[in-house]
Amino acid sequence: MKFQEIKFTDNNAKRLYKDYINRVKSMIKGLNKENQQECLLEINSHIYEAFTIVEGNEVERLLDVFEKLGAPEFFLRELVAEKKLEEATRSFNPVKIIKALLFNFSNGVSYIIFFLLYLSLFSFVFLIFAKILDPHKVGFFYKKDHFFVLGRYSSDTVNYQPFEQLGNWFIPTMMLAAIILYVLITLLLKVTKYLKNKK
């Protein structure tokens, strides 16, 4: 179903309505076309239903409806943030996910935690570049009951190189670990969002 503007006979009512709808459109412009259409239809439906119940001239009735709905800049903020997150997790696009999480910071601590989890994935990228730049001091070093190092060792006196466990497999392992963790965190974010919406 496509959004269609409500018809008014009073020109002032038309202007008020168009101004309100333009404010709504401005708030939802960051969403995909489908979600924009869904939001517009829902708000338009609320306006139409409330408008038919209220008595008085068109301008008074419309102002009463807008007062009950509230300013789009406030009541749409959380809805837009949720929709952005939904779009981002569906696409698995890391840039969209980070932007959506930043947009959702005010909607709960869980979004901040997820943001930090995604940021932690950059440590794998850092390790990959560190291995390329300094292959002898970066890796997965392990000696039973003595030490465990994932990353770069800084000691110049001790040479951990003989205890490097992954060798040439370090970079592919870090890439695979980052991808697996990224998918798991994104799926966990989807599940968290789904459970939150069910409440």
TIBA-625360 format. One record per residue (C-alpha): z, x, y; chain; residue number from 1. Coordinates in steps of 0.1 Angstrom, whole numbers, padded with zeros to 4 digits. Layout:
TIBA-625360
+-------+-------+-------+----+-----+
!    c3 !    c1 !    c2 ! ch !   i !
+-------+-------+-------+----+-----+
!     Z !     X !     Y !  A ! NUM !
...
+-------+-------+-------+----+-----+
END
This chain:
TIBA-625360
+-------+-------+-------+----+-----+
!    c3 !    c1 !    c2 ! ch !   i !
+-------+-------+-------+----+-----+
!  0000 !  0000 !  0000 !  A !   1 !
! -0009 !  0014 !  0034 !  A !   2 !
!  0012 !  0012 !  0065 !  A !   3 !
!  0002 ! -0014 !  0091 !  A !   4 !
!  0018 ! -0019 !  0124 !  A !   5 !
!  0036 ! -0052 !  0131 !  A !   6 !
!  0018 ! -0074 !  0157 !  A !   7 !
!  0036 ! -0086 !  0188 !  A !   8 !
!  0025 ! -0110 !  0215 !  A !   9 !
!  0047 ! -0094 !  0242 !  A !  10 !
!  0033 ! -0061 !  0256 !  A !  11 !
!  0067 ! -0046 !  0262 !  A !  12 !
!  0077 ! -0053 !  0226 !  A !  13 !
!  0045 ! -0036 !  0215 !  A !  14 !
!  0054 ! -0005 !  0235 !  A !  15 !
!  0089 ! -0004 !  0222 !  A !  16 !
!  0077 ! -0008 !  0187 !  A !  17 !
!  0050 !  0019 !  0190 !  A !  18 !
!  0075 !  0043 !  0206 !  A !  19 !
!  0100 !  0038 !  0178 !  A !  20 !
!  0073 !  0042 !  0151 !  A !  21 !
!  0061 !  0074 !  0168 !  A !  22 !
!  0096 !  0088 !  0168 !  A !  23 !
!  0097 !  0080 !  0130 !  A !  24 !
!  0064 !  0097 !  0125 !  A !  25 !
!  0076 !  0128 !  0144 !  A !  26 !
!  0106 !  0130 !  0121 !  A !  27 !
!  0086 !  0127 !  0089 !  A !  28 !
!  0056 !  0148 !  0098 !  A !  29 !
!  0068 !  0177 !  0076 !  A !  30 !
!  0066 !  0156 !  0045 !  A !  31 !
!  0035 !  0151 !  0023 !  A !  32 !
!  0013 !  0121 !  0030 !  A !  33 !
!  0027 !  0100 !  0001 !  A !  34 !
!  0063 !  0105 !  0013 !  A !  35 !
!  0053 !  0098 !  0049 !  A !  36 !
!  0036 !  0066 !  0039 !  A !  37 !
!  0067 !  0056 !  0018 !  A !  38 !
!  0091 !  0062 !  0047 !  A !  39 !
!  0069 !  0043 !  0072 !  A !  40 !
!  0065 !  0013 !  0048 !  A !  41 !
!  0103 !  0012 !  0042 !  A !  42 !
!  0113 !  0014 !  0079 !  A !  43 !
!  0085 ! -0011 !  0089 !  A !  44 !
!  0098 ! -0035 !  0062 !  A !  45 !
!  0133 ! -0033 !  0076 !  A !  46 !
!  0121 ! -0039 !  0111 !  A !  47 !
!  0100 ! -0069 !  0101 !  A !  48 !
!  0127 ! -0085 !  0080 !  A !  49 !
!  0155 ! -0080 !  0106 !  A !  50 !
!  0131 ! -0091 !  0134 !  A !  51 !
!  0125 ! -0125 !  0116 !  A !  52 !
!  0162 ! -0132 !  0113 !  A !  53 !
!  0173 ! -0124 !  0149 !  A !  54 !
!  0168 ! -0150 !  0176 !  A !  55 !
!  0156 ! -0146 !  0212 !  A !  56 !
!  0125 ! -0132 !  0229 !  A !  57 !
!  0105 ! -0104 !  0211 !  A !  58 !
!  0119 ! -0076 !  0233 !  A !  59 !
!  0155 ! -0086 !  0228 !  A !  60 !
!  0150 ! -0092 !  0191 !  A !  61 !
!  0133 ! -0058 !  0187 !  A !  62 !
!  0161 ! -0040 !  0207 !  A !  63 !
!  0187 ! -0056 !  0185 !  A !  64 !
!  0169 ! -0045 !  0153 !  A !  65 !
!  0165 ! -0009 !  0167 !  A !  66 !
!  0202 ! -0008 !  0176 !  A !  67 !
!  0212 ! -0018 !  0140 !  A !  68 !
!  0188 !  0007 !  0125 !  A !  69 !
!  0198 !  0035 !  0148 !  A !  70 !
!  0179 !  0064 !  0162 !  A !  71 !
!  0153 !  0078 !  0137 !  A !  72 !
!  0163 !  0114 !  0147 !  A !  73 !
!  0197 !  0107 !  0131 !  A !  74 !
!  0193 !  0083 !  0102 !  A !  75 !
!  0161 !  0100 !  0089 !  A !  76 !
!  0175 !  0136 !  0089 !  A !  77 !
!  0192 !  0134 !  0055 !  A !  78 !
!  0163 !  0114 !  0039 !  A !  79 !
!  0137 !  0139 !  0052 !  A !  80 !
!  0158 !  0168 !  0039 !  A !  81 !
!  0161 !  0152 !  0005 !  A !  82 !
!  0124 !  0144 !  0003 !  A !  83 !
!  0115 !  0180 !  0013 !  A !  84 !
!  0137 !  0193 ! -0015 !  A !  85 !
!  0121 !  0169 ! -0039 !  A !  86 !
!  0086 !  0181 ! -0029 !  A !  87 !
!  0096 !  0218 ! -0031 !  A !  88 !
!  0112 !  0216 ! -0066 !  A !  89 !
!  0082 !  0197 ! -0079 !  A !  90 !
!  0058 !  0224 ! -0067 !  A !  91 !
!  0081 !  0254 ! -0077 !  A !  92 !
!  0069 !  0271 ! -0045 !  A !  93 !
!  0097 !  0296 ! -0035 !  A !  94 !
!  0089 !  0295 !  0002 !  A !  95 !
!  0091 !  0257 !  0003 !  A !  96 !
!  0123 !  0257 ! -0018 !  A !  97 !
!  0140 !  0282 !  0006 !  A !  98 !
!  0129 !  0261 !  0036 !  A !  99 !
!  0141 !  0229 !  0020 !  A ! 100 !
!  0175 !  0244 !  0011 !  A ! 101 !
!  0179 !  0257 !  0047 !  A ! 102 !
!  0171 !  0222 !  0059 !  A ! 103 !
!  0197 !  0208 !  0035 !  A ! 104 !
!  0226 !  0231 !  0046 !  A ! 105 !
!  0244 !  0203 !  0063 !  A ! 106 !
!  0241 !  0180 !  0033 !  A ! 107 !
!  0266 !  0199 !  0011 !  A ! 108 !
!  0280 !  0232 ! -0002 !  A ! 109 !
!  0259 !  0230 ! -0034 !  A ! 110 !
!  0227 !  0236 ! -0013 !  A ! 111 !
!  0243 !  0267 !  0002 !  A ! 112 !
!  0251 !  0279 ! -0034 !  A ! 113 !
!  0216 !  0273 ! -0046 !  A ! 114 !
!  0202 !  0292 ! -0015 !  A ! 115 !
!  0224 !  0322 ! -0024 !  A ! 116 !
!  0213 !  0320 ! -0060 !  A ! 117 !
!  0176 !  0322 ! -0049 !  A ! 118 !
!  0184 !  0351 ! -0026 !  A ! 119 !
!  0200 !  0370 ! -0055 !  A ! 120 !
!  0166 !  0370 ! -0072 !  A ! 121 !
!  0154 !  0394 ! -0046 !  A ! 122 !
!  0177 !  0420 ! -0062 !  A ! 123 !
!  0152 !  0421 ! -0091 !  A ! 124 !
!  0123 !  0426 ! -0068 !  A ! 125 !
!  0143 !  0454 ! -0051 !  A ! 126 !
!  0150 !  0471 ! -0084 !  A ! 127 !
!  0113 !  0470 ! -0093 !  A ! 128 !
!  0103 !  0488 ! -0061 !  A ! 129 !
!  0132 !  0512 ! -0064 !  A ! 130 !
!  0120 !  0521 ! -0099 !  A ! 131 !
!  0085 !  0528 ! -0086 !  A ! 132 !
!  0099 !  0550 ! -0058 !  A ! 133 !
!  0126 !  0568 ! -0078 !  A ! 134 !
!  0118 !  0564 ! -0115 !  A ! 135 !
!  0144 !  0589 ! -0128 !  A ! 136 !
!  0174 !  0575 ! -0111 !  A ! 137 !
!  0167 !  0538 ! -0114 !  A ! 138 !
!  0169 !  0518 ! -0147 !  A ! 139 !
!  0192 !  0504 ! -0173 !  A ! 140 !
!  0216 !  0531 ! -0182 !  A ! 141 !
!  0241 !  0525 ! -0210 !  A ! 142 !
!  0264 !  0546 ! -0232 !  A ! 143 !
!  0287 !  0527 ! -0255 !  A ! 144 !
!  0324 !  0526 ! -0243 !  A ! 145 !
!  0315 !  0549 ! -0214 !  A ! 146 !
!  0293 !  0533 ! -0187 !  A ! 147 !
!  0268 !  0506 ! -0179 !  A ! 148 !
!  0245 !  0508 ! -0149 !  A ! 149 !
!  0217 !  0484 ! -0140 !  A ! 150 !
!  0200 !  0498 ! -0109 !  A ! 151 !
!  0202 !  0532 ! -0093 !  A ! 152 !
!  0229 !  0558 ! -0101 !  A ! 153 !
!  0240 !  0579 ! -0071 !  A ! 154 !
!  0258 !  0607 ! -0088 !  A ! 155 !
!  0241 !  0641 ! -0085 !  A ! 156 !
!  0265 !  0658 ! -0108 !  A ! 157 !
!  0260 !  0635 ! -0138 !  A ! 158 !
!  0225 !  0629 ! -0153 !  A ! 159 !
!  0223 !  0595 ! -0169 !  A ! 160 !
!  0186 !  0598 ! -0176 !  A ! 161 !
!  0190 !  0604 ! -0214 !  A ! 162 !
!  0209 !  0570 ! -0216 !  A ! 163 !
!  0181 !  0550 ! -0200 !  A ! 164 !
!  0175 !  0521 ! -0224 !  A ! 165 !
!  0143 !  0504 ! -0211 !  A ! 166 !
!  0121 !  0533 ! -0199 !  A ! 167 !
!  0086 !  0519 ! -0191 !  A ! 168 !
!  0097 !  0484 ! -0200 !  A ! 169 !
!  0122 !  0483 ! -0170 !  A ! 170 !
!  0097 !  0468 ! -0146 !  A ! 171 !
!  0082 !  0441 ! -0169 !  A ! 172 !
!  0118 !  0432 ! -0180 !  A ! 173 !
!  0130 !  0428 ! -0144 !  A ! 174 !
!  0099 !  0407 ! -0136 !  A ! 175 !
!  0105 !  0385 ! -0166 !  A ! 176 !
!  0142 !  0381 ! -0159 !  A ! 177 !
!  0134 !  0371 ! -0122 !  A ! 178 !
!  0108 !  0345 ! -0134 !  A ! 179 !
!  0131 !  0330 ! -0160 !  A ! 180 !
!  0161 !  0329 ! -0136 !  A ! 181 !
!  0139 !  0313 ! -0109 !  A ! 182 !
!  0127 !  0286 ! -0133 !  A ! 183 !
!  0163 !  0280 ! -0145 !  A ! 184 !
!  0177 !  0278 ! -0110 !  A ! 185 !
!  0149 !  0254 ! -0099 !  A ! 186 !
!  0155 !  0232 ! -0130 !  A ! 187 !
!  0192 !  0232 ! -0123 !  A ! 188 !
!  0185 !  0222 ! -0087 !  A ! 189 !
!  0163 !  0193 ! -0099 !  A ! 190 !
!  0190 !  0181 ! -0122 !  A ! 191 !
!  0217 !  0184 ! -0095 !  A ! 192 !
!  0195 !  0164 ! -0071 !  A ! 193 !
!  0188 !  0138 ! -0098 !  A ! 194 !
!  0225 !  0134 ! -0106 !  A ! 195 !
!  0234 !  0131 ! -0069 !  A ! 196 !
!  0207 !  0104 ! -0064 !  A ! 197 !
!  0221 !  0084 ! -0094 !  A ! 198 !
!  0256 !  0081 ! -0078 !  A ! 199 !
+-------+-------+-------+----+-----+
END
